[in-house]
Amino acid sequence: MPVVDLVDITNNKIGETSLTDDIFGVEVNPFLIHEVVKMQLTNRRSGTASTKNRSLVRGGGKKPWRQKGTGRARVGTIRSPLWKGGGTIFGPVPHDYSYLVPKKVRKNALKSALTQKLQENKLVLVDAIKLDEVKSKQFVALMKTLKITNALIIDEENKNLSLSARNVTNFKVLKPEGLNVFDLMVHDYVVLSKKSLESIEKRLLA
């Protein structure tokens, strides 16, 4: 069973905590992590790229010249894709790119990502993350004390923490239910409060 140091906000060790093998001691599966990250990035695509075909381009209602007798090729509209100012052939249209991988895959990918952070000694467990007020300077000082410059921070409802960190580069604060593979991968460290750890274990063991 993996064991991690429990520290306070002054970075002093105050104990040790045993982690669940089924979450923090699984075999790391890079393929699952890749699949879930790819899904998350794809689901962020707006899919709003759009062009006008010949029927959507304004004008061109009148036939340019009669069908026969002019010696020229027959044309039905000046908005033909072959003409300047005409419509676009097979251009992009609004499209929903989102898809889902199975829930079990998403859950196992999250376990793999958390196990990887633990194996790399980049998982920090803090007893409680407390800030007296909404102040970015105080948050930066706290991270400096923990010797962290880039991290995903997971904590229960903590307004002072969320507001203090929102404008600080390389840091992101999420609630336990918002923990995801992409954010785990793009941040060097993951900082968990003891309370959020309980919520994560409850969620992933369900």
C-alpha positions as CSV (number, residue, x, y, z in Angstrom):
1,M,0.0,0.0,0.0
2,P,1.5,3.4,-1.1
3,V,2.3,5.8,1.7
4,V,2.7,9.6,1.2
5,D,3.8,12.3,3.7
6,L,1.2,14.6,5.1
7,V,2.4,18.2,5.4
8,D,0.9,21.4,6.7
9,I,0.9,24.7,4.9
10,T,4.4,25.5,6.3
11,N,5.7,22.4,4.5
12,N,6.4,20.6,7.8
13,K,5.7,16.9,7.9
14,I,2.9,16.1,10.4
15,G,2.3,12.5,9.6
16,E,1.9,9.9,6.9
17,T,-1.2,8.7,5.0
18,S,-1.8,5.4,3.4
19,L,-3.2,5.6,-0.1
20,T,-5.5,3.1,-1.7
21,D,-3.8,0.5,-3.9
22,D,-6.7,0.4,-6.4
23,I,-6.2,4.1,-7.2
24,F,-2.5,5.0,-6.5
25,G,-1.0,1.6,-7.0
26,V,-2.3,0.5,-10.4
27,E,-0.2,-0.2,-13.5
28,V,0.3,3.0,-15.4
29,N,-1.3,2.7,-18.9
30,P,-0.1,5.5,-21.2
31,F,-2.6,4.3,-23.9
32,L,-5.6,5.0,-21.7
33,I,-4.2,8.4,-20.6
34,H,-3.7,9.3,-24.3
35,E,-7.2,8.2,-25.3
36,V,-8.9,10.3,-22.5
37,V,-6.7,13.4,-23.1
38,K,-7.5,13.1,-26.9
39,M,-11.2,12.9,-26.0
40,Q,-11.1,15.9,-23.7
41,L,-9.3,18.1,-26.3
42,T,-11.6,17.0,-29.1
43,N,-14.6,17.8,-27.0
44,R,-13.3,21.3,-26.6
45,R,-13.5,22.0,-30.3
46,S,-16.2,24.6,-31.1
47,G,-17.0,23.1,-34.5
48,T,-18.3,26.4,-35.7
49,A,-16.2,26.8,-38.9
50,S,-18.6,27.5,-41.8
51,T,-18.6,28.5,-45.5
52,K,-21.4,29.4,-47.9
53,N,-22.4,27.1,-50.8
54,R,-23.9,28.5,-54.0
55,S,-27.4,28.6,-52.5
56,L,-26.3,30.7,-49.5
57,V,-24.2,33.4,-51.3
58,R,-26.3,36.5,-51.8
59,G,-27.3,37.4,-55.3
60,G,-27.1,35.3,-58.5
61,G,-30.8,34.7,-58.8
62,K,-31.0,35.8,-62.5
63,K,-29.6,33.6,-65.2
64,P,-26.6,35.5,-66.7
65,W,-27.5,34.7,-70.3
66,R,-29.9,32.5,-72.2
67,Q,-29.3,28.8,-72.3
68,K,-28.6,28.4,-76.0
69,G,-27.5,30.4,-79.0
70,T,-24.7,32.6,-77.5
71,G,-21.8,30.2,-78.2
72,R,-20.9,30.3,-74.5
73,A,-21.1,27.5,-71.9
74,R,-24.5,27.3,-70.2
75,V,-24.6,29.0,-66.7
76,G,-27.4,29.1,-64.3
77,T,-26.1,31.6,-61.7
78,I,-23.2,34.0,-61.2
79,R,-22.7,32.4,-57.8
80,S,-21.4,29.1,-59.3
81,P,-18.4,27.8,-57.4
82,L,-16.5,28.1,-60.6
83,W,-16.9,31.9,-60.7
84,K,-15.2,34.6,-58.6
85,G,-17.6,35.5,-55.8
86,G,-19.3,32.2,-56.0
87,G,-20.0,29.6,-53.4
88,T,-17.6,27.1,-51.9
89,I,-17.6,23.4,-52.8
90,F,-17.4,21.0,-49.9
91,G,-16.4,23.7,-47.4
92,P,-16.6,23.1,-43.7
93,V,-20.0,23.3,-42.0
94,P,-20.9,23.5,-38.3
95,H,-20.1,20.1,-36.8
96,D,-20.1,18.6,-33.3
97,Y,-16.8,16.7,-32.8
98,S,-17.6,15.6,-29.2
99,Y,-17.6,11.9,-28.3
100,L,-17.2,9.8,-25.1
101,V,-14.9,6.9,-24.2
102,P,-16.4,4.3,-21.8
103,K,-16.8,5.4,-18.2
104,K,-14.5,2.6,-17.1
105,V,-11.8,3.8,-19.4
106,R,-12.0,7.3,-18.1
107,K,-11.8,6.1,-14.5
108,N,-8.8,3.8,-15.2
109,A,-7.0,6.6,-17.0
110,L,-7.5,8.9,-14.0
111,K,-6.1,6.2,-11.7
112,S,-3.1,5.7,-14.0
113,A,-2.4,9.5,-14.0
114,L,-2.6,9.7,-10.2
115,T,-0.3,6.6,-9.9
116,Q,2.2,8.2,-12.2
117,K,2.3,11.4,-10.2
118,L,2.9,9.4,-7.1
119,Q,5.6,7.4,-8.7
120,E,7.3,10.6,-9.9
121,N,7.1,12.1,-6.3
122,K,4.9,14.9,-7.7
123,L,1.9,14.3,-5.4
124,V,1.7,16.6,-2.4
125,L,-0.8,15.9,0.4
126,V,-1.6,18.9,2.5
127,D,-3.6,18.7,5.8
128,A,-5.6,21.8,4.9
129,I,-5.1,24.7,2.5
130,K,-6.1,27.8,4.4
131,L,-5.8,31.4,3.2
132,D,-7.0,34.3,5.5
133,E,-8.1,36.4,2.6
134,V,-8.4,36.6,-1.2
135,K,-4.8,37.6,-2.1
136,S,-2.7,36.3,-4.9
137,K,0.5,37.3,-3.0
138,Q,-0.5,35.1,-0.1
139,F,-1.2,32.2,-2.5
140,V,2.2,32.6,-4.2
141,A,4.0,32.7,-0.9
142,L,2.2,29.4,0.1
143,M,3.3,27.7,-3.1
144,K,6.8,29.0,-2.6
145,T,6.8,27.5,0.9
146,L,5.7,24.1,-0.6
147,K,8.5,24.5,-3.2
148,I,6.0,24.2,-6.1
149,T,6.0,26.4,-9.3
150,N,3.4,24.5,-11.4
151,A,0.6,22.5,-10.0
152,L,-3.0,21.4,-10.1
153,I,-4.6,22.0,-6.7
154,I,-7.6,19.9,-5.6
155,D,-9.6,21.1,-2.6
156,E,-13.2,21.2,-1.5
157,E,-15.1,24.4,-1.7
158,N,-12.4,27.0,-0.9
159,K,-13.4,30.5,-2.2
160,N,-10.3,32.3,-0.9
161,L,-8.0,29.7,-2.6
162,S,-9.9,29.7,-5.9
163,L,-10.0,33.5,-6.2
164,S,-6.4,34.0,-5.1
165,A,-5.0,31.5,-7.6
166,R,-7.1,32.4,-10.6
167,N,-4.7,34.9,-12.0
168,V,-1.5,33.1,-11.1
169,T,0.3,31.5,-14.1
170,N,0.9,27.7,-14.0
171,F,-1.7,27.0,-11.3
172,K,-5.2,25.7,-11.4
173,V,-7.7,25.0,-8.6
174,L,-10.4,22.4,-9.0
175,K,-12.9,20.7,-6.7
176,P,-12.5,16.9,-6.4
177,E,-15.4,16.2,-8.8
178,G,-13.6,18.3,-11.4
179,L,-10.4,16.2,-11.3
180,N,-9.5,15.1,-14.8
181,V,-6.7,13.5,-16.8
182,F,-5.8,16.4,-19.0
183,D,-5.2,18.9,-16.1
184,L,-3.1,16.2,-14.3
185,M,-0.9,15.8,-17.3
186,V,-0.3,19.5,-18.1
187,H,0.7,20.4,-14.6
188,D,3.9,19.2,-13.0
189,Y,2.5,18.6,-9.5
190,V,-0.8,17.7,-8.0
191,V,-1.6,19.1,-4.6
192,L,-4.4,17.4,-2.6
193,S,-6.0,18.5,0.6
194,K,-6.7,15.6,3.0
195,K,-10.4,16.2,2.7
196,S,-10.3,16.1,-1.1
197,L,-8.4,12.9,-1.1
198,E,-11.3,11.2,0.7
199,S,-13.7,12.5,-1.9
200,I,-11.5,11.3,-4.8
201,E,-11.1,7.8,-3.3
202,K,-14.9,7.6,-2.7
203,R,-15.5,8.7,-6.4
204,L,-13.0,6.3,-8.0
205,L,-13.9,3.3,-5.9
206,A,-17.6,3.6,-6.5
